[in-house]
Each structure stands twice: as structure tokens, then as C-alpha cells.
Amino acid sequence: MASYTITLNERTSSGRALKEYLQALGVFISKVTPKKTASKTRIYDPETGCYLKDSVVKSIEEAHADMKQGKLKSYNSVDDMFHELGINV
């Protein structure tokens, strides 16, 4: 014996008719709600009037994780940053 899964659109007359026919044959029918897919995080940028791309959102999330872990360093000026990095300007 095999099991089959079919999807019926119960809003159409043919979907309802097929469901009634299968029930008349004694076929077990159970209604299963579809799994919800995870919604993407969409961030709106009011300056550009657009939503940010997924790659930008990922970069922001990575930077936020770095902030939480204390991996960021602050400098008083750009000159201090260049000096510490060994860049001679």
C-alpha cells in the first residue's frame, strides 16, 4: 500500500468535486495547513526611499554581532587610526 499527498484548491468547483469523490470512495483525507516560510527581514532606508538588499542586511547583522562581542575599536581621529594601523600619510 502506498501513501500519496495531493494538494486541492477547495475554492474551485473541480477541487471540491474531487474531494467529495475521494471521500465517497473512502479515501482518507486530512486537511494540512501549509508550513509558513520564514519572512525575510526587510529594512527600509528613508534616505534612498528603497529597501536594503539582503547582502547589506547581512553585513549589518554581522557588524551588530561584532559590536555585541566587543570586536570593534574606536579612534579619536582618522590620524590615530592610520597611526595604529601603520599607515603613513
N, C-alpha and C positions, 0 to 999 in steps of 0.2 A: 504494500500500500504506500502511496506517495502523498505528500502534502504539497499543496500549491497555494501561493499567495497571489491574489489579483487585486487590483485597485479599481473600484467602481465609483463613478460620479453619480451619486444618488440624486443630484439635481436635474439630471436629464431623464427623459422618459425611457430611453433604452437602458440606462443604468438601473433604474427602478425595476423595469421589466425583467432584466437578467437576474437581479437579486431575488425577486419573487419566484422566478423559475427555479433557481438553485435551492431556495428554501422548500419549494414544492417537491423537489427530488430528495430532500432530506440531507442535503449537504450542509455541514456545519459552517455557519457564517458568524464571524465575530467582527465587531467594528473596532478598528485600531486607529487611534489618533496618530497622525504623523509626528515624527520627532521634530522638535524645533531646532533649527540650526542656530548656532551662536551668532549673535549680531555683532557686526564689526563696530569698532569704536570709530566714530566719525567726529572729527574736531573741526569746527567752523572757524575760519580766520576772517575776522571782520575787516581787516586792512585790505585784503585782496578780494573779499566777497566770495571766496571759494572754500571748499572743504580740503583739508590737508590730505596728501597722498599717504597710502599705507606705509611706505618707506619712511616718510617723515614722522609719522606717528610712532613707528618702531624705534626710530632714533631718539625721540623724546622720551619714550618709556625706558630705553637703555640709560639715558642721561639721568633720569629720575632714580633709577636703581643705583647708579653710581653715587648720586647725592646721598641716598639712604645709607650706603656702605662707607661713606666718608672718603671716597676716592678723588674728590675734587680739591683743587688748591686755588686759593685766591691770592691775587697780587695787588699791590697798591697802584702800580702803573705798568704800562707796557714795557718800559725800560727795565723794570725789576724782573719781569717775566723773561725778557730776552737775556738778561744777565744770568739768571739762574739756569736757563736752558743752554747757555754757552754760545749764544748768537751775538756776534759783534756787529753793531750797527753804527 
